[in-house]
């Protein structure tokens, strides 16, 4: 069942990529049909670049790639010292987990 769902998801992603490519081609054809001056083209390009940069920033913050942890992974003594026993009162678990996964994703 898992293999089926994975295959179905990859087919769905491919279909989405094809639809995006078709949409982008139609948009490009539309833009070429307009009689834009060089100034208008630069304005459009700068606004598209700004929009792309903001999307990239959002994606960097939300998309993390989590590596697989090997079965024989042994935590360091420092990690063991931090995890064995009670946690400090000012310990922010969510913050620490976010930092841990970001470090592992690099």
ABEGO torsion letter per residue (X at the ends): XAAAAAAAAAAAAAAAAAAAAAAAAAAAAAAAABBBBAAAAAAAAAAAAAAAAAAAAAAAAABBBBBBBBAABBBBAAAAAAABEBBBAABBAAAAAAAAAAAAAX
